[in-house]
Amino acid sequence: MKKIAIIGGGPAALMLAAHLDSNKYDIHLFEKNKTVGRKFLVAGDGGLNLSYHASQDDFIKQYYPAEFMRPIIQCFDNDHLVRWLDDFGISTYIGSSNRIFPSPPLKPISVLNRIVDQVISNRVNIHCNAQWIGWCDDGNLSFDEIASESYDLAIYALGGASWKVTGSDGLWAPYFEEQGIKINEFKAANCSFEVEWANLFIDNHRGKPLKNISLSLNGLRSTGEVVITEFGLEGNAIYPLSRLLQYELSHNTPAVVYLDLKPTLSYDQLKSKIEKSKYKKVSDILKFTIRLDRVSIAVLKQFSDKETFLDMDYLIQLIKAVPIEIKSAGPVDKAISSLGGISLGEIDDHFQLNKMPNHYAIGEMLDWYAPTGGYLLQACFSMGYALANYLNQSD
């Protein structure tokens, strides 16, 4: 019987451990924290978004690179996840935003505990307070205060570099770099972005949302809402642009996103409404005819002067495309997820490190991107399942 070491206790690691053939493998999972799944629980603070309800093709399009993720999601997609969870008592429902959540009254800790029960029932040996610190001279895995031991296979699921408090700190990177493995720089993803607001504007509108808007950058468009913060903007409408924004900021500082305050109305529809309006004052037209709230009107004023604010043609153009200059991204540790990590060119089609046979890497420690909305968790679950499926069929 071959011996497998899984380093990490997040969703990818737990899914892998739950599905490996324990008649074929002696499975050991090592977690540096006191318990597994800490980032999983933090992600569930605002409601545990397990996946997203969409067709497989539409689902895959949300990832970058999509072709890397395609066979992984095809192996274990959102429908597979829902059925697997339901098998052991975690029923789910689809929210109004098409996000998939555990059905009430299930809490994130209950979901985690039931997943861990599946891992334990698969005869997996879980070792907590087990900090991995690289490899010994003989190639064995090295742990802090745990004797090194030889394993036939090692799977690393060590997470990215966001939310260090959960153990996802990226401090594993130098160990792999010493083995000649390329590590791309960690950057914040699904994060806040800096905007230089006028003092009066931020004093009056700090913490307020812009709802039912869209943001666009280089042809990519995202609809939802953002919150105005002293630092800049954050929220589900800007998160999907984070990969492109980081690219722009690294090559072309600053970057500009275009804010559409009325994405459901075209330029011509807005113009027709304004021409038929019974109001004469611009502020009344915006408020009562176009139905913009005070925050949206304040944004228009921030990005126009008095003369252009009174020019209706210009104002309509501005409503459809307010140019907002992005200065920088928020810190990676405060981001929901991170870009960077092990370059995808360093692994084969089954997550095996090209330079380290019998060593595999899965989850957020690889350099891929997903927006929020359940895509991150789904991808980690899918990677764990896909690798388990491959290893179970291997000689």
C-alpha positions as CSV (number, residue, x, y, z in Angstrom):
1,M,0.0,0.0,0.0
2,K,1.4,3.4,-1.0
3,K,1.7,6.1,1.5
4,I,0.3,9.6,0.6
5,A,1.0,12.9,2.4
6,I,-1.5,15.7,1.8
7,I,0.0,19.1,3.0
8,G,-2.8,21.5,3.9
9,G,-6.3,21.3,5.2
10,G,-8.4,23.5,3.0
11,P,-11.2,22.6,0.5
12,A,-8.9,21.1,-2.2
13,A,-7.1,19.0,0.4
14,L,-10.3,17.8,2.1
15,M,-12.0,16.9,-1.2
16,L,-8.9,14.9,-2.3
17,A,-8.7,13.1,1.1
18,A,-12.4,12.2,1.0
19,H,-12.1,10.7,-2.5
20,L,-8.8,8.9,-2.5
21,D,-9.1,5.1,-2.4
22,S,-8.1,4.2,1.1
23,N,-7.9,0.5,0.1
24,K,-5.1,1.5,-2.2
25,Y,-3.4,4.3,-0.2
26,D,-2.4,5.0,3.4
27,I,-3.5,8.6,3.6
28,H,-2.1,11.3,5.9
29,L,-3.3,14.9,5.9
30,F,-1.1,17.5,7.7
31,E,-2.5,20.9,8.8
32,K,-0.4,23.6,10.5
33,N,-3.4,25.0,12.4
34,K,-5.3,23.5,15.3
35,T,-8.1,22.5,13.0
36,V,-8.6,22.1,9.3
37,G,-10.7,24.5,7.1
38,R,-10.1,27.8,8.8
39,K,-10.2,29.8,5.5
40,F,-13.4,27.9,4.6
41,L,-15.0,29.2,7.7
42,V,-13.8,32.7,7.2
43,A,-15.2,32.6,3.7
44,G,-18.6,31.6,5.2
45,D,-18.8,34.7,7.5
46,G,-21.1,36.5,5.0
47,G,-22.9,33.4,3.9
48,L,-21.2,30.3,2.6
49,N,-21.2,30.6,-1.2
50,L,-20.4,27.0,-2.2
51,S,-20.7,27.3,-6.0
52,Y,-22.6,29.1,-8.7
53,H,-25.6,27.9,-10.8
54,A,-24.7,28.1,-14.5
55,S,-24.2,25.9,-17.5
56,Q,-20.8,24.2,-17.6
57,D,-19.6,26.3,-20.6
58,D,-20.7,29.6,-19.0
59,F,-19.1,28.4,-15.7
60,I,-15.8,27.7,-17.2
61,K,-15.6,31.0,-19.0
62,Q,-15.3,32.8,-15.7
63,Y,-11.9,31.3,-15.0
64,Y,-8.4,32.4,-16.2
65,P,-7.0,30.5,-18.0
66,A,-10.2,28.9,-18.9
67,E,-8.6,26.1,-20.9
68,F,-6.6,25.0,-17.8
69,M,-9.8,24.8,-15.8
70,R,-12.0,23.2,-18.4
71,P,-11.0,19.5,-17.9
72,I,-11.0,20.0,-14.1
73,I,-14.6,21.4,-14.0
74,Q,-15.8,18.9,-16.5
75,C,-14.5,16.2,-14.2
76,F,-16.4,17.6,-11.2
77,D,-18.7,20.5,-11.9
78,N,-21.3,22.4,-9.8
79,D,-24.0,19.7,-10.3
80,H,-21.6,17.0,-9.1
81,L,-20.8,19.1,-6.0
82,V,-24.4,19.6,-5.1
83,R,-25.1,15.9,-5.5
84,W,-22.1,14.9,-3.4
85,L,-23.0,17.3,-0.6
86,D,-26.6,16.1,-0.6
87,D,-25.4,12.5,-0.2
88,F,-24.3,13.2,3.3
89,G,-27.0,15.6,4.4
90,I,-25.9,19.0,3.1
91,S,-28.8,20.2,1.1
92,T,-28.4,23.4,-1.0
93,Y,-30.4,26.1,-2.6
94,I,-29.9,28.6,-5.4
95,G,-30.1,32.2,-4.3
96,S,-31.5,35.1,-6.3
97,S,-28.0,35.8,-7.6
98,N,-27.6,32.2,-8.9
99,R,-25.1,31.5,-6.1
100,I,-25.4,28.2,-4.4
101,F,-25.7,28.1,-0.6
102,P,-26.3,25.4,2.1
103,S,-29.9,25.3,3.0
104,P,-30.9,26.9,6.4
105,P,-30.4,26.3,9.2
106,L,-27.0,24.8,8.2
107,K,-24.1,26.9,9.3
108,P,-20.6,26.9,7.8
109,I,-19.2,25.0,10.7
110,S,-21.8,22.3,10.2
111,V,-20.9,22.0,6.6
112,L,-17.2,21.8,7.4
113,N,-17.8,19.2,10.1
114,R,-19.8,17.0,7.8
115,I,-17.1,17.2,5.1
116,V,-14.5,16.3,7.7
117,D,-16.6,13.4,8.8
118,Q,-16.4,12.1,5.2
119,V,-12.6,12.4,5.3
120,I,-12.4,10.5,8.6
121,S,-14.8,7.8,7.4
122,N,-12.3,7.3,4.5
123,R,-9.7,6.2,7.1
124,V,-7.6,9.4,6.6
125,N,-5.1,10.2,9.3
126,I,-5.4,13.9,10.1
127,H,-2.4,15.5,11.8
128,C,-3.1,19.1,13.1
129,N,-0.4,21.5,14.5
130,A,1.8,20.0,11.8
131,Q,3.8,22.8,10.2
132,W,5.5,21.7,7.0
133,I,9.0,23.3,6.6
134,G,10.3,21.9,3.4
135,W,12.3,18.8,2.7
136,C,15.1,17.0,4.5
137,D,18.5,16.3,2.8
138,D,17.2,12.8,2.0
139,G,14.1,14.2,0.3
140,N,11.7,13.3,3.1
141,L,9.0,15.8,4.1
142,S,10.1,17.9,7.1
143,F,7.7,19.1,9.8
144,D,8.1,21.3,12.8
145,E,8.2,19.1,15.9
146,I,7.1,16.0,14.0
147,A,9.6,13.4,12.9
148,S,10.3,13.4,9.2
149,E,9.0,10.4,7.3
150,S,9.1,8.9,3.8
151,Y,6.0,9.1,1.6
152,D,5.5,7.6,-1.9
153,L,3.4,10.6,-3.0
154,A,3.1,14.1,-1.7
155,I,0.3,16.5,-2.5
156,Y,0.6,20.2,-1.6
157,A,-2.5,22.2,-1.1
158,L,-1.0,25.1,0.9
159,G,-3.3,28.0,-0.3
160,G,-2.4,31.4,-1.8
161,A,-1.3,34.5,0.1
162,S,-4.5,36.1,1.3
163,W,-6.0,36.0,4.8
164,K,-2.8,35.1,6.6
165,V,-4.8,34.7,9.8
166,T,-6.2,31.5,8.4
167,G,-2.8,30.1,7.5
168,S,-2.9,31.1,3.8
169,D,0.3,33.1,3.8
170,G,2.3,32.0,0.8
171,L,5.4,31.4,3.0
172,W,5.8,28.0,1.3
173,A,7.0,29.7,-1.9
174,P,10.8,29.8,-1.2
175,Y,10.9,26.0,-0.6
176,F,9.7,25.4,-4.1
177,E,11.9,28.1,-5.6
178,E,14.9,26.3,-4.1
179,Q,13.9,23.3,-6.2
180,G,13.9,25.5,-9.4
181,I,10.1,25.8,-9.6
182,K,8.9,29.1,-10.9
183,I,6.7,31.1,-8.5
184,N,4.8,34.0,-10.0
185,E,4.5,37.1,-7.7
186,F,1.6,37.1,-5.3
187,K,-0.9,39.9,-5.9
188,A,-4.3,40.7,-4.5
189,A,-7.3,39.4,-6.4
190,N,-11.0,40.1,-5.6
191,C,-9.9,43.0,-3.6
192,S,-10.4,46.8,-3.1
193,F,-8.8,49.3,-5.4
194,E,-7.5,52.8,-4.7
195,V,-9.3,55.8,-6.1
196,E,-8.3,59.4,-5.3
197,W,-11.7,60.8,-4.2
198,A,-12.2,64.5,-3.5
199,N,-12.2,65.3,0.2
200,L,-15.8,66.6,0.3
201,F,-17.1,63.7,-1.7
202,I,-15.6,61.0,0.6
203,D,-16.6,62.9,3.7
204,N,-20.2,62.8,2.5
205,H,-20.3,59.3,0.9
206,R,-17.9,57.1,2.7
207,G,-19.4,53.6,3.1
208,K,-22.3,54.1,0.7
209,P,-23.0,51.7,-2.1
210,L,-23.5,52.3,-5.8
211,K,-26.1,49.7,-6.7
212,N,-27.2,48.2,-10.1
213,I,-24.1,49.5,-11.9
214,S,-21.6,48.0,-14.2
215,L,-17.8,48.5,-14.6
216,S,-15.8,47.8,-17.7
217,L,-12.2,47.5,-18.6
218,N,-10.7,46.4,-22.0
219,G,-13.9,44.8,-23.1
220,L,-14.6,42.9,-19.8
221,R,-17.8,44.1,-18.2
222,S,-19.0,43.3,-14.7
223,T,-22.5,44.2,-13.2
224,G,-23.4,44.4,-9.6
225,E,-22.6,47.0,-6.9
226,V,-19.6,48.6,-5.3
227,V,-19.0,50.4,-2.0
228,I,-17.3,53.7,-1.8
229,T,-14.5,53.6,0.8
230,E,-11.9,56.0,1.9
231,F,-9.4,53.9,0.1
232,G,-11.4,53.6,-3.1
233,L,-13.9,51.0,-4.4
234,E,-14.7,47.4,-3.3
235,G,-17.5,45.0,-4.1
236,N,-18.8,42.4,-6.4
237,A,-18.8,44.6,-9.5
238,I,-15.0,45.4,-9.3
239,Y,-13.8,42.0,-8.1
240,P,-14.1,40.3,-11.5
241,L,-11.9,43.1,-13.0
242,S,-9.1,42.5,-10.5
243,R,-6.9,40.3,-12.7
244,L,-7.0,42.8,-15.6
245,L,-6.6,45.8,-13.3
246,Q,-3.5,44.2,-11.7
247,Y,-2.1,43.7,-15.2
248,E,-2.8,47.3,-16.2
249,L,-1.3,48.6,-13.0
250,S,1.9,46.6,-13.5
251,H,2.3,47.8,-17.1
252,N,0.5,51.1,-17.4
253,T,-0.1,52.9,-14.1
254,P,-2.7,54.2,-13.5
255,A,-5.6,52.1,-14.9
256,V,-9.0,53.4,-15.8
257,V,-12.3,51.6,-15.4
258,Y,-15.6,52.9,-16.8
259,L,-18.6,53.1,-14.6
260,D,-22.0,52.8,-16.1
261,L,-24.6,54.2,-13.7
262,K,-27.5,52.9,-15.8
263,P,-26.5,49.7,-17.5
264,T,-30.1,48.7,-18.3
265,L,-30.6,51.8,-20.5
266,S,-28.8,52.7,-23.7
267,Y,-27.5,56.2,-24.6
268,D,-30.5,56.6,-26.9
269,Q,-33.0,55.5,-24.3
270,L,-31.5,57.9,-21.7
271,K,-31.6,60.7,-24.3
272,S,-35.3,60.0,-25.1
273,K,-36.2,60.0,-21.4
274,I,-34.4,63.3,-20.8
275,E,-36.0,65.0,-23.8
276,K,-39.5,63.9,-22.6
277,S,-38.9,64.9,-19.0
278,K,-41.2,67.4,-17.4
279,Y,-38.4,68.7,-15.2
280,K,-36.1,71.6,-16.2
281,K,-33.4,71.5,-13.5
282,V,-30.6,69.0,-14.3
283,S,-30.6,67.7,-10.7
284,D,-34.4,67.0,-10.9
285,I,-34.0,65.2,-14.3
286,L,-31.3,63.0,-12.9
287,K,-33.2,62.3,-9.7
288,F,-36.8,61.9,-10.8
289,T,-36.5,61.0,-14.6
290,I,-33.4,59.0,-14.7
291,R,-33.8,57.9,-11.1
292,L,-30.2,58.3,-10.0
293,D,-29.6,58.3,-6.2
294,R,-27.6,61.0,-4.4
295,V,-24.4,59.0,-4.5
296,S,-24.6,58.5,-8.2
297,I,-25.3,62.2,-8.8
298,A,-22.4,63.1,-6.6
299,V,-20.1,60.8,-8.6
300,L,-21.2,62.6,-11.8
301,K,-20.3,65.9,-10.2
302,Q,-17.0,64.6,-9.0
303,F,-16.0,63.7,-12.6
304,S,-17.3,66.8,-14.3
305,D,-17.2,70.6,-13.9
306,K,-20.2,72.9,-13.7
307,E,-20.2,73.7,-17.5
308,T,-20.1,70.1,-18.7
309,F,-22.6,69.0,-16.0
310,L,-25.2,71.2,-17.7
311,D,-24.4,69.8,-21.1
312,M,-27.0,67.0,-21.5
313,D,-25.2,65.2,-24.4
314,Y,-22.0,65.1,-22.4
315,L,-23.9,64.2,-19.2
316,I,-25.5,61.2,-20.9
317,Q,-22.1,60.0,-22.1
318,L,-20.8,60.4,-18.6
319,I,-23.7,58.4,-17.0
320,K,-22.8,55.6,-19.4
321,A,-19.1,55.8,-18.9
322,V,-17.7,57.6,-15.9
323,P,-13.9,57.3,-16.2
324,I,-12.5,56.3,-12.8
325,E,-8.7,56.2,-12.4
326,I,-7.4,53.3,-10.3
327,K,-4.2,54.1,-8.5
328,S,-3.3,50.8,-6.9
329,A,-4.7,47.5,-5.5
330,G,-5.4,46.9,-1.8
331,P,-2.9,44.7,0.1
332,V,-2.9,41.0,-0.7
333,D,-3.5,39.9,2.9
334,K,-6.8,41.7,2.9
335,A,-7.9,40.3,-0.5
336,I,-10.4,37.5,-0.8
337,S,-8.0,35.6,-3.0
338,S,-4.6,36.0,-4.6
339,L,-3.0,35.9,-8.0
340,G,0.4,34.3,-8.4
341,G,1.9,31.2,-7.0
342,I,3.3,28.1,-8.8
343,S,3.3,28.8,-12.6
344,L,1.0,26.4,-14.5
345,G,3.9,25.6,-16.7
346,E,5.5,23.8,-13.8
347,I,2.8,21.1,-13.6
348,D,1.6,18.4,-16.0
349,D,-2.1,17.6,-16.9
350,H,-2.5,15.8,-13.6
351,F,-1.0,18.5,-11.2
352,Q,2.3,16.7,-10.9
353,L,5.4,19.0,-10.6
354,N,7.5,18.4,-13.7
355,K,10.7,18.8,-11.8
356,M,9.6,16.7,-8.8
357,P,8.1,13.4,-9.8
358,N,5.4,12.0,-7.4
359,H,4.9,15.6,-6.0
360,Y,1.7,17.4,-6.8
361,A,0.2,20.8,-6.2
362,I,-3.5,21.8,-6.2
363,G,-5.8,24.6,-5.1
364,E,-4.9,28.3,-4.7
365,M,-1.2,27.8,-4.6
366,L,-1.3,27.4,-8.4
367,D,-1.5,30.6,-10.5
368,W,-5.0,30.7,-11.8
369,Y,-7.9,33.2,-11.2
370,A,-11.6,33.0,-10.4
371,P,-14.0,35.7,-9.5
372,T,-16.1,35.5,-6.3
373,G,-19.5,34.0,-6.3
374,G,-18.7,30.3,-5.6
375,Y,-16.1,29.9,-8.4
376,L,-13.1,29.8,-6.0
377,L,-14.5,27.1,-3.8
378,Q,-15.8,25.1,-6.7
379,A,-12.4,25.1,-8.4
380,C,-10.6,23.9,-5.3
381,F,-13.2,21.1,-4.7
382,S,-12.9,20.2,-8.4
383,M,-9.1,20.0,-8.3
384,G,-9.1,17.8,-5.2
385,Y,-11.6,15.4,-6.9
386,A,-9.8,15.4,-10.2
387,L,-6.5,14.4,-8.6
388,A,-8.1,11.8,-6.5
389,N,-9.8,10.3,-9.6
390,Y,-6.5,10.2,-11.4
391,L,-4.5,8.7,-8.6
392,N,-7.2,6.0,-7.9
393,Q,-6.8,4.9,-11.5
394,S,-3.0,5.0,-11.5
395,D,-0.8,1.9,-11.1
